[in-house]
Amino acid sequence: MDQLRTKKVAREIQRQLGILFQEETRKTKGIMISVTEVRLSPDLSSARVYLSIFPDNQADEMMKWIKENASTVRYDLGNRMASQLRHIPELIFEIDNSEAYAQRIDELLGLTDQPTKE
């Protein structure tokens, strides 16, 4: 499959999932889910979806719920993208830890603001 098409489809899936999660999190006050990246297989059969969940202390609970309801999320995505895709890819959800990873690197390099001791 053409790489340009794969990237366009991945961006559209990311956008539509972002809207779905935004609508769903309106019901649960205080939790925010962002779709940070979608990586599609070349044949568009599966999509690895990276999520950023705020606050971090509820991330594991929300990921468990999302993985248990992945078929429902895929169905809702299919309803939104029916005119654009013939087959909706299998969704594989993962937590995006890039923010925490970058923060940890900054700490190790001493680039974060640390309180001065006087």
DOTIMAR-484949 format. One record per atom (N, C-alpha, C): residue number from 1; residue in three letters; x, y, z; atom name. Coordinates in Angstrom, 1 decimal. Layout:
<titis>
n res x y z atom
NUM ala X Y Z CA
...
</titis>
This chain:
<titis>
n res x y z atom
1 met 0.9 -1.2 0.0 N
1 met 0.0 0.0 0.0 CA
1 met 0.9 1.2 0.0 C
2 asp 0.4 2.3 -0.6 N
2 asp 1.2 3.5 -0.7 CA
2 asp 1.4 4.1 0.7 C
3 gln 2.6 4.5 1.0 N
3 gln 2.9 5.1 2.3 CA
3 gln 2.2 6.4 2.6 C
4 leu 2.0 7.2 1.5 N
4 leu 1.2 8.5 1.7 CA
4 leu -0.2 8.2 2.1 C
5 arg -0.8 7.2 1.5 N
5 arg -2.2 6.8 1.9 CA
5 arg -2.2 6.3 3.3 C
6 thr -1.3 5.4 3.6 N
6 thr -1.2 4.9 5.0 CA
6 thr -1.1 6.0 6.0 C
7 lys -0.3 7.0 5.8 N
7 lys -0.2 8.1 6.7 CA
7 lys -1.4 8.9 6.8 C
8 lys -2.1 9.1 5.7 N
8 lys -3.4 9.9 5.7 CA
8 lys -4.4 9.1 6.5 C
9 val -4.5 7.8 6.3 N
9 val -5.5 7.0 7.0 CA
9 val -5.2 7.0 8.5 C
10 ala -3.9 6.9 8.8 N
10 ala -3.5 6.9 10.2 CA
10 ala -3.9 8.2 10.9 C
11 arg -3.7 9.4 10.2 N
11 arg -4.0 10.7 10.8 CA
11 arg -5.5 10.8 11.0 C
12 glu -6.3 10.3 10.0 N
12 glu -7.8 10.3 10.1 CA
12 glu -8.3 9.5 11.3 C
13 ile -7.7 8.3 11.4 N
13 ile -8.0 7.4 12.5 CA
13 ile -7.7 8.1 13.9 C
14 gln -6.5 8.7 13.9 N
14 gln -6.1 9.5 15.1 CA
14 gln -7.1 10.6 15.4 C
15 arg -7.6 11.3 14.4 N
15 arg -8.5 12.4 14.6 CA
15 arg -9.9 11.9 15.1 C
16 gln -10.4 10.9 14.4 N
16 gln -11.7 10.3 14.8 CA
16 gln -11.7 9.7 16.2 C
17 leu -10.6 8.9 16.5 N
17 leu -10.5 8.4 17.9 CA
17 leu -10.4 9.5 18.9 C
18 gly -9.7 10.5 18.6 N
18 gly -9.6 11.7 19.5 CA
18 gly -10.9 12.3 19.8 C
19 ile -11.8 12.4 18.8 N
19 ile -13.1 12.9 19.0 CA
19 ile -13.9 11.9 19.9 C
20 leu -13.8 10.6 19.5 N
20 leu -14.6 9.6 20.3 CA
20 leu -14.2 9.6 21.8 C
21 phe -12.9 9.7 22.1 N
21 phe -12.4 9.7 23.5 CA
21 phe -12.8 11.0 24.2 C
22 gln -12.8 12.1 23.4 N
22 gln -13.2 13.4 24.0 CA
22 gln -14.7 13.3 24.4 C
23 glu -15.5 12.8 23.5 N
23 glu -16.9 12.7 23.9 CA
23 glu -17.1 11.7 25.1 C
24 glu -16.4 10.7 25.1 N
24 glu -16.6 9.7 26.2 CA
24 glu -16.1 10.2 27.5 C
25 thr -15.0 11.0 27.5 N
25 thr -14.4 11.5 28.8 CA
25 thr -15.2 12.7 29.3 C
26 arg -16.1 13.3 28.5 N
26 arg -17.0 14.3 29.1 CA
26 arg -17.8 13.7 30.2 C
27 lys -18.2 12.4 30.1 N
27 lys -19.0 11.8 31.0 CA
27 lys -18.2 11.5 32.3 C
28 thr -16.9 11.3 32.2 N
28 thr -16.1 11.0 33.4 CA
28 thr -15.3 12.3 33.7 C
29 lys -15.7 13.1 34.6 N
29 lys -15.1 14.3 35.0 CA
29 lys -13.7 14.1 35.5 C
30 gly -12.7 14.9 35.0 N
30 gly -11.4 14.9 35.6 CA
30 gly -10.4 14.0 34.9 C
31 ile -10.9 13.3 33.8 N
31 ile -10.0 12.4 33.1 CA
31 ile -9.9 12.9 31.6 C
32 met -8.7 12.9 31.1 N
32 met -8.5 13.4 29.7 CA
32 met -7.7 12.3 29.0 C
33 ile -8.1 11.9 27.8 N
33 ile -7.4 10.9 27.0 CA
33 ile -7.1 11.6 25.7 C
34 ser -5.8 11.5 25.3 N
34 ser -5.4 12.1 24.0 CA
34 ser -4.8 11.0 23.2 C
35 val -5.1 11.0 21.9 N
35 val -4.5 10.0 21.0 CA
35 val -3.2 10.7 20.4 C
36 thr -2.1 10.2 20.9 N
36 thr -0.8 10.9 20.5 CA
36 thr -0.3 10.4 19.1 C
37 glu -0.5 9.1 18.8 N
37 glu 0.0 8.6 17.6 CA
37 glu -0.8 7.3 17.2 C
38 val -0.9 7.1 15.9 N
38 val -1.5 5.9 15.3 CA
38 val -0.5 5.3 14.3 C
39 arg -0.1 4.1 14.5 N
39 arg 0.8 3.4 13.5 CA
39 arg 0.0 2.3 12.9 C
40 leu -0.1 2.4 11.6 N
40 leu -0.9 1.4 10.8 CA
40 leu 0.1 0.4 10.2 C
41 ser -0.4 -0.9 10.1 N
41 ser 0.4 -1.9 9.3 CA
41 ser 0.2 -1.5 7.8 C
42 pro 1.2 -1.9 7.0 N
42 pro 1.1 -1.6 5.6 CA
42 pro -0.1 -2.0 4.9 C
43 asp -0.7 -3.1 5.4 N
43 asp -2.0 -3.6 4.7 CA
43 asp -3.2 -3.1 5.4 C
44 leu -3.1 -2.2 6.3 N
44 leu -4.2 -1.5 7.0 CA
44 leu -5.0 -2.5 7.9 C
45 ser -4.5 -3.6 8.2 N
45 ser -5.2 -4.6 9.0 CA
45 ser -5.2 -4.4 10.5 C
46 ser -4.2 -3.7 11.0 N
46 ser -4.1 -3.4 12.4 CA
46 ser -3.5 -2.0 12.6 C
47 ala -3.9 -1.4 13.7 N
47 ala -3.5 -0.1 14.1 CA
47 ala -3.0 -0.1 15.5 C
48 arg -1.8 0.4 15.8 N
48 arg -1.3 0.5 17.1 CA
48 arg -1.6 2.0 17.5 C
49 val -2.4 2.1 18.6 N
49 val -2.9 3.4 19.0 CA
49 val -2.2 3.8 20.3 C
50 tyr -1.5 4.9 20.3 N
50 tyr -0.8 5.4 21.5 CA
50 tyr -1.7 6.4 22.2 C
51 leu -1.9 6.2 23.5 N
51 leu -2.8 7.1 24.3 CA
51 leu -2.0 7.8 25.4 C
52 ser -2.3 9.0 25.6 N
52 ser -1.8 9.8 26.8 CA
52 ser -3.0 10.0 27.7 C
53 ile -2.9 9.6 28.9 N
53 ile -4.1 9.6 29.9 CA
53 ile -3.7 10.5 31.0 C
54 phe -4.5 11.5 31.3 N
54 phe -4.3 12.4 32.5 CA
54 phe -5.5 12.3 33.4 C
55 pro -5.3 12.2 34.7 N
55 pro -4.1 12.1 35.5 CA
55 pro -3.5 10.7 35.4 C
56 asp -2.2 10.7 35.6 N
56 asp -1.4 9.4 35.5 CA
56 asp -1.9 8.4 36.4 C
57 asn -2.4 8.7 37.6 N
57 asn -2.7 7.7 38.6 CA
57 asn -4.0 6.9 38.2 C
58 gln -4.7 7.4 37.2 N
58 gln -5.9 6.6 36.7 CA
58 gln -5.6 6.0 35.3 C
59 ala -4.4 6.1 34.9 N
59 ala -4.0 5.6 33.5 CA
59 ala -4.2 4.1 33.4 C
60 asp -3.8 3.3 34.4 N
60 asp -3.9 1.8 34.3 CA
60 asp -5.4 1.4 34.3 C
61 glu -6.2 2.0 35.1 N
61 glu -7.6 1.7 35.2 CA
61 glu -8.3 2.0 33.9 C
62 met -8.0 3.2 33.3 N
62 met -8.6 3.6 32.0 CA
62 met -8.1 2.7 30.9 C
63 met -6.8 2.3 30.9 N
63 met -6.3 1.4 29.8 CA
63 met -7.0 0.1 29.9 C
64 lys -7.2 -0.4 31.1 N
64 lys -7.9 -1.7 31.3 CA
64 lys -9.3 -1.6 30.7 C
65 trp -10.0 -0.5 31.0 N
65 trp -11.4 -0.3 30.5 CA
65 trp -11.4 -0.2 28.9 C
66 ile -10.4 0.5 28.4 N
66 ile -10.3 0.7 26.9 CA
66 ile -10.0 -0.6 26.2 C
67 lys -9.1 -1.4 26.8 N
67 lys -8.8 -2.7 26.2 CA
67 lys -10.0 -3.6 26.2 C
68 glu -10.7 -3.6 27.3 N
68 glu -11.9 -4.5 27.5 CA
68 glu -13.0 -4.1 26.5 C
69 asn -13.0 -2.8 26.1 N
69 asn -14.1 -2.3 25.2 CA
69 asn -13.5 -1.9 23.8 C
70 ala -12.4 -2.5 23.5 N
70 ala -11.8 -2.2 22.2 CA
70 ala -12.7 -2.5 21.0 C
71 ser -13.5 -3.6 21.1 N
71 ser -14.4 -3.9 20.0 CA
71 ser -15.5 -2.8 19.8 C
72 thr -16.0 -2.3 21.0 N
72 thr -17.0 -1.2 20.9 CA
72 thr -16.3 0.1 20.3 C
73 val -15.1 0.4 20.7 N
73 val -14.4 1.5 20.1 CA
73 val -14.2 1.4 18.6 C
74 arg -13.9 0.1 18.2 N
74 arg -13.7 -0.2 16.8 CA
74 arg -15.0 0.0 16.0 C
75 tyr -16.1 -0.5 16.6 N
75 tyr -17.4 -0.4 16.0 CA
75 tyr -17.8 1.1 15.8 C
76 asp -17.6 1.9 16.9 N
76 asp -17.9 3.4 16.8 CA
76 asp -17.0 4.0 15.7 C
77 leu -15.7 3.7 15.7 N
77 leu -14.8 4.2 14.7 CA
77 leu -15.3 3.8 13.3 C
78 gly -15.8 2.6 13.1 N
78 gly -16.3 2.1 11.8 CA
78 gly -17.5 2.9 11.4 C
79 asn -18.4 3.2 12.3 N
79 asn -19.5 4.1 12.0 CA
79 asn -19.1 5.4 11.5 C
80 arg -18.1 6.0 12.1 N
80 arg -17.6 7.3 11.7 CA
80 arg -16.8 7.3 10.3 C
81 met -16.2 6.2 10.0 N
81 met -15.3 6.1 8.8 CA
81 met -15.8 5.2 7.8 C
82 ala -17.1 4.8 7.8 N
82 ala -17.7 3.8 6.9 CA
82 ala -17.5 4.3 5.4 C
83 ser -17.6 5.5 5.2 N
83 ser -17.5 6.0 3.8 CA
83 ser -16.1 6.1 3.3 C
84 gln -15.1 6.0 4.2 N
84 gln -13.7 6.2 3.9 CA
84 gln -12.9 4.9 3.8 C
85 leu -13.3 3.9 4.6 N
85 leu -12.6 2.6 4.7 CA
85 leu -13.6 1.5 4.5 C
86 arg -13.1 0.5 3.8 N
86 arg -14.0 -0.7 3.6 CA
86 arg -13.8 -1.6 4.9 C
87 his -12.6 -1.7 5.4 N
87 his -12.4 -2.6 6.6 CA
87 his -11.7 -1.7 7.6 C
88 ile -12.2 -1.7 8.8 N
88 ile -11.7 -1.0 10.0 CA
88 ile -10.6 -1.9 10.6 C
89 pro -9.4 -1.3 10.8 N
89 pro -8.3 -2.1 11.3 CA
89 pro -8.5 -2.5 12.8 C
90 glu -7.9 -3.6 13.2 N
90 glu -7.9 -4.1 14.6 CA
90 glu -7.1 -3.0 15.4 C
91 leu -7.7 -2.6 16.5 N
91 leu -7.1 -1.5 17.3 CA
91 leu -6.3 -2.2 18.5 C
92 ile -5.1 -1.8 18.6 N
92 ile -4.2 -2.2 19.7 CA
92 ile -3.8 -1.0 20.5 C
93 phe -4.3 -0.9 21.7 N
93 phe -4.1 0.3 22.5 CA
93 phe -2.9 0.2 23.4 C
94 glu -2.0 1.2 23.5 N
94 glu -0.9 1.3 24.4 CA
94 glu -0.8 2.7 25.0 C
95 ile -0.2 2.7 26.2 N
95 ile 0.1 4.0 26.8 CA
95 ile 1.3 4.6 26.2 C
96 asp 1.2 5.9 25.9 N
96 asp 2.3 6.7 25.4 CA
96 asp 3.1 7.2 26.6 C
97 asn 4.3 6.7 26.8 N
97 asn 5.1 7.1 27.9 CA
97 asn 6.2 8.1 27.5 C
98 ser 6.1 8.7 26.3 N
98 ser 7.2 9.6 25.8 CA
98 ser 7.4 10.8 26.7 C
99 glu 6.3 11.3 27.3 N
99 glu 6.4 12.5 28.1 CA
99 glu 7.2 12.2 29.4 C
100 ala 6.9 11.1 30.0 N
100 ala 7.6 10.6 31.2 CA
100 ala 9.1 10.3 30.9 C
101 tyr 9.3 9.7 29.7 N
101 tyr 10.6 9.3 29.3 CA
101 tyr 11.5 10.6 29.1 C
102 ala 10.9 11.6 28.4 N
102 ala 11.7 12.8 28.2 CA
102 ala 12.0 13.5 29.5 C
103 gln 11.0 13.5 30.4 N
103 gln 11.2 14.1 31.7 CA
103 gln 12.3 13.4 32.5 C
104 arg 12.4 12.1 32.4 N
104 arg 13.4 11.3 33.1 CA
104 arg 14.8 11.6 32.5 C
105 ile 14.9 11.8 31.2 N
105 ile 16.2 12.1 30.6 CA
105 ile 16.6 13.5 31.0 C
106 asp 15.7 14.5 31.1 N
106 asp 16.0 15.8 31.6 CA
106 asp 16.5 15.8 33.0 C
107 glu 15.9 14.9 33.8 N
107 glu 16.4 14.8 35.2 CA
107 glu 17.8 14.2 35.3 C
108 leu 18.0 13.2 34.5 N
108 leu 19.4 12.6 34.4 CA
108 leu 20.4 13.6 33.9 C
109 leu 20.1 14.4 33.0 N
109 leu 21.0 15.4 32.4 CA
109 leu 21.1 16.6 33.3 C
110 gly 20.2 16.7 34.3 N
110 gly 20.3 17.9 35.2 CA
110 gly 19.6 19.1 34.5 C
111 leu 18.7 19.0 33.6 N
111 leu 18.2 20.1 32.8 CA
111 leu 16.9 20.6 33.5 C
112 thr 16.3 19.9 34.4 N
112 thr 15.1 20.3 35.0 CA
112 thr 15.4 21.3 36.1 C
113 asp 14.5 22.2 36.4 N
113 asp 14.6 23.2 37.4 CA
113 asp 14.5 22.5 38.8 C
114 gln 15.6 22.6 39.5 N
114 gln 15.6 22.0 40.9 CA
114 gln 15.7 23.2 41.9 C
115 pro 14.9 23.1 43.0 N
115 pro 15.0 24.1 43.9 CA
115 pro 16.4 24.3 44.5 C
116 thr 16.7 25.6 44.6 N
116 thr 18.1 25.9 45.1 CA
116 thr 18.0 25.9 46.6 C
117 lys 19.1 25.3 47.2 N
117 lys 19.2 25.2 48.7 CA
117 lys 20.1 26.4 49.2 C
118 glu 19.5 27.1 50.1 N
118 glu 20.3 28.3 50.6 CA
118 glu 20.6 28.1 52.1 C
</titis>
